[in-house]
């Protein structure tokens, strides 16, 4: 799936809804972000934003993970969470795609970018 | 001179002088007969032991050039050949200008080990850890297919013994060449001698560089050969790209680069929420000021003034950094990428141009071909 697909075309069948959810919060345009795993039953019905907040407030992070959180928070000063090219709202399942590990274990994956806005341009009509 | 040295013409070398065959001509023949009458040999007033004309195997040869003078002036006499010989000689020991410099190039080190890790996938699975310089080199090796010749060159590079010997002999002044023995030889043989001697001279002229190169190579002698091969590849191409992040040589300034990140395709919406699909482009920043983000390709966008290459991205409240540091490069690229992908607001129509056509008299950039 590319970022250009704005519509939520993600269709997950009923069986896949029972999979663990892997959330990755990526600061800006970095390649990697902070990863968190939610077991089935722990994320359904919760808004994606709430899951993001919970992930960012996790304790016992490694130094590298703490640096990523700092970077995410820096981006979020005036910035927003984007997933699949749009601002996040609703539940994780609306943005998730099914993937599988090298060992063949399936999981649902949601990448979220924390983007600090950069309003380009010199002319505004408003 | 080139024709002479490429020929099979017989020449004579006598006391470091080249003697060329005399033309066979009746007038000349008469003169020679006079000269070679007993007791009539022309004496050389400067070097009395050197004859102007000598006779060998019933042939006459006339004194022409000093061998050492030919060598000293070879760069001027045959500039092309000299350059080729010099390059061959430097290549033989991996001594070309860029090679050793790249290992000490601080700008490149910052790009490779501090900027690039931010933009490329380093870890598999869930663990996030910082990679050491060596692990980054391993990662590059995994992701880039380095041609075999650089692996061969890496072997030469890491073998410090030949350079050590050259340096030692240069310092002891034993690294020299013997002039050809007196007697007849062909133009080609003389050429081979000239070539060898030129290369010895080249190495003499590169004394300082050899000493420096040897120091660098000793420092990297324990590095993995594949890492050396990668650096030699970069020294040669001055470019690298992994996962859409890359850098390329800035041709305007020696030793400087353009560091870039590809945007991938993206969608922007106009005032009426209609979508426009923008093609991928490379948002770049130079390692030489000004440190402002720009688009490498010929490109059009509401934040670019025209439709051409190398345009600066127009950004609001952006103060370009004033020094080259990894965090500044990352921040500048990020701001440029965000502006391009997320900065346009269809309702505000911010930028030089709006995506939807407005009824203005001044013709502006048209984005209709991007509509989806």
Interface residues (C-beta under 8 A of the other chain):
Chain A: X2 X3 X4 X6 X22 X28 X29 X30 X31 X32 X34 X35 X37 X62 X63 X64 X65 X68 X82 X85 X101 X115 X116 X117 X118 X119 X120 X121 X122 X123 X124 X125 X126
Chain B: X118 X119 X120 X121 X122 X123 X125 X126 X128 X129 X130 X243 X245 X261 X264 X265 X266 X267 X275 X277 X302 X303 X313 X314 X315 X316 X317 X318 X333 X334 X335 X336 X337 X338 X339 X340 X341 X342 X343 X344 X345 X347 X348 X349 X350 X351 X352
